[in-house]
């Protein structure tokens, strides 16, 4: 499968309404694009057939999996009482 830049994917997917590149990068970091983008150097690459997915859209996703930062995961573990 051919890989294209995140910005090219957004242009092809959304046209003139493509999200700002900062939004696209946040989506990539927070796993909102499936299949997951690959970061090479400072640039993200995605498959041509990639799509945006909202939180909870992936099967089997848990609250723990949705936490994006280490601090959030630590805080969630403390509040749930598990180790």
N, C-alpha and C positions, 0 to 999 in steps of 0.2 A: 504494500500500500504506500502511496506517495505521501510524504510529509510536506506540509506547507507552513509558513509562518503564521503565528496567531493572528496577526493583523490581516493577512490575506484571507484566512478562514472567516474572520468576522465580516470582511467586505463581501465575500461570496455568500455568506449566510444571511446577513442583515442588510446588505446594500448600503444605501445612503444613511440608514439608521443604525449603523454599526456603533457599538459602545466604545467609549474612550479607551485608549490602550491601557491606562491604569486599571480600569474595570476589568478588562480582559486578563491582565496579569493577576489580579486578585482572584478571578474565577479559576485561573490555572492553579494558583497556590492552594485554593480552598476546595479543589477537586469538583468544580462545577461543570467541567467539560469532560465528556466521556467519548472514547477512551482518553485516558489521562495524557495531557501534553508532556513532552520531553523538553527539558531545558538544556540547551547547548550553549555554554558561555553565558551571555546575557540575554539570549533570545529563546522564546518558547516555540516549539514546533508541534503541530497537531496533524492527525490524519485528516484527509479530505472529507471523510464521512463522519467526523466528530460532531457531537451535538451538546447543547447546554442541558444540564440536569439540575433541578432544584434540590434543596435539602430534602432528604427522606425519599427521594425518587428511586434510589437504587435498592434492590431487594436485599433484605437482611441488614440494613443499616441500623445502627443503634445510636443512642445519644452520645455514647463515648466516642464513636467513630466520627461524629460530626464536629467534635471539638478540634479547633485548628491549631491552637497554641499549646505549648507545653504547660504553661501556667494554668490554662483552662482545664487541661486534663488532670493536673495535680489537684486543683480545687474541686473538681467533680468527684475524684476518687475520695477525697477527704469527706465530702458531704454525703456520699453514698455509703461510707463505712467499709468499703472493700480495700484490699491492699494489692 
